[in-house]
């Protein structure tokens, strides 16, 4: 199912696209995969929480997060993000955590 959707707080001319895929896992379980695009950047975290709190939980659903994530950085170039993720010392300094990373370059 694909639909145009907007939250009541958004400007009247701004909508996002929501794609829902329904998958029957067995007789008792239905999996719903949701992909939403064109969400205003300032609203992404809020909308993520609202889906779970206002839709999935009241319907009796359980949100399971996978490792597929999209992260947006306003002030970092792709090169900057790559450097932070592949340089343990830089990553540790930025996050105040100790990391040891070993990345395999895939071309």
TORPA-643126 format. One record per residue (C-alpha): residue number from 1; x, y, z. Coordinates in nm, 4 decimals. Layout:
N
 seq       c1       c2       c3
 NUM        X        Y        Z
...
***
This chain:
107
 seq       c1       c2       c3
   1   0.0000   0.0000   0.0000
   2   0.1377   0.3441  -0.0889
   3  -0.0245   0.6631   0.0286
   4   0.0415   1.0323   0.0553
   5   0.0391   1.1344   0.4196
   6   0.1033   1.4394   0.6334
   7   0.0927   1.5130   1.0041
   8  -0.1539   1.7795   1.1149
   9   0.1354   2.0005   1.2346
  10   0.2978   2.0173   0.8903
  11   0.2314   2.2921   0.6376
  12  -0.0715   2.2204   0.4162
  13   0.1447   2.1806   0.1046
  14   0.3919   1.9298   0.2581
  15   0.3122   1.5594   0.2383
  16   0.5272   1.2511   0.2652
  17   0.4980   0.9129   0.0994
  18   0.4265   0.6116   0.3180
  19   0.4818   0.2620   0.1818
  20   0.3420  -0.0307   0.3803
  21   0.4160  -0.3923   0.2918
  22   0.2077  -0.6603   0.4616
  23   0.3532  -1.0071   0.5047
  24   0.1834  -1.3091   0.6628
  25   0.4494  -1.4794   0.8766
  26   0.2289  -1.7666   0.9937
  27  -0.1349  -1.8133   1.0948
  28  -0.1033  -1.5765   1.3898
  29   0.1549  -1.3161   1.2872
  30   0.1374  -1.0408   1.0260
  31   0.4489  -0.8330   0.9628
  32   0.4124  -0.4740   0.8415
  33   0.7160  -0.3048   0.6888
  34   0.6906   0.0742   0.6812
  35   0.8973   0.3102   0.4696
  36   0.8261   0.6819   0.4900
  37   1.0023   0.9432   0.2800
  38   0.9911   1.3222   0.2461
  39   0.9466   1.3831   0.6194
  40   1.0641   1.7324   0.7202
  41   1.4124   1.6933   0.8721
  42   1.3094   1.8546   1.2004
  43   1.0245   1.6028   1.2383
  44   1.2004   1.2698   1.1693
  45   1.2595   1.1664   1.5327
  46   0.9137   1.2779   1.6384
  47   0.7368   1.0954   1.3548
  48   0.9321   0.7775   1.4288
  49   0.8036   0.7827   1.7874
  50   0.4487   0.8744   1.6879
  51   0.4098   0.5709   1.4607
  52   0.4895   0.3433   1.7531
  53   0.2964   0.5309   2.0226
  54  -0.0143   0.6307   1.8281
  55  -0.0514   0.3509   1.5729
  56   0.1372   0.0277   1.6438
  57   0.0927  -0.0006   2.0224
  58  -0.2805   0.0832   2.0281
  59  -0.3344  -0.1813   1.7569
  60  -0.1454  -0.4383   1.9659
  61   0.1634  -0.4370   1.7467
  62   0.5222  -0.4785   1.8589
  63   0.7848  -0.2592   1.6939
  64   1.1010  -0.4510   1.6107
  65   1.3947  -0.2477   1.4901
  66   1.6379  -0.3943   1.2419
  67   1.9846  -0.2784   1.1508
  68   1.8595  -0.0898   0.8455
  69   1.8874   0.2743   0.9399
  70   1.8952   0.6062   0.7603
  71   2.0830   0.8826   0.9353
  72   2.0996   1.2410   0.8132
  73   2.3828   1.4803   0.9041
  74   2.3360   1.8480   0.8291
  75   2.6920   1.9649   0.8926
  76   2.9070   1.6694   0.7891
  77   3.0172   1.5705   0.4416
  78   3.0169   1.2033   0.3364
  79   3.3957   1.2126   0.3727
  80   3.3674   1.3476   0.7306
  81   3.1226   1.0723   0.8304
  82   3.3425   0.8069   0.6709
  83   3.6469   0.9406   0.8587
  84   3.4614   0.9327   1.1917
  85   3.3373   0.5779   1.1400
  86   3.6699   0.4372   1.0258
  87   3.9052   0.6211   1.2640
  88   3.8663   0.4808   1.6175
  89   4.0509   0.7719   1.7786
  90   3.8346   1.0387   1.6101
  91   3.5161   0.8479   1.6890
  92   3.6192   0.8056   2.0533
  93   3.6978   1.1780   2.0873
  94   3.3660   1.2851   1.9306
  95   3.1500   1.0494   2.1390
  96   3.3540   1.0362   2.4614
  97   3.3469   0.6549   2.4326
  98   3.6263   0.4081   2.3647
  99   3.5897   0.2351   2.0276
 100   3.8043  -0.0068   1.8381
 101   3.6830  -0.0449   1.4833
 102   3.7997  -0.2640   1.2003
 103   3.6286  -0.1874   0.8743
 104   3.6775  -0.3886   0.5604
 105   3.6629  -0.1699   0.2524
 106   3.4168  -0.3069  -0.0032
 107   3.4330  -0.1586  -0.3509
***
